[in-house]
Amino acid sequence: MATLPVFRWHLAPDGYATRRQLRARGLRPGGQDVAATLERPRRRRAPLVAHLYRVDLAKPVRPMTPAKWAALAAANGARRYCPQCRRDAGYVIPTSLGTCVPCAYPHPDDPSRSA
């Protein structure tokens, strides 16, 4: 089993990129294994590690199909509806609240928001 090359932070040679860097170029790893690692040392803790992939073996990102666009729009739309008052909040409902802000913190003088 061969060990992976390890490079220090900001010292990786050309031809290697992280997933985010590949995505910024319109590429994806395309099933290739990790080619190298990048380490950023930290004091008194384990180093931060990033996986590097070879750019020459990367494949283009698959285009979004109309069905994928529709599914994404439906999923994002569902995140906007409050499960308590059944209204479109106009924003994505925070998962920490589980409901829209007016339902989570009802005003005592607002009879339309009473539970």
Secondary structure, 3 states (H helix, E strand, C coil): CCCCCEEECCCCCCCEECHHHHHHCCEECCCCCCCEEEEEEECCEEEEEEEEEECCCCEECCCCCHHHHHHHHHHHHHCCECCCCCCECCCCCCCCCCCCHHHHCCCCCCHHHCC
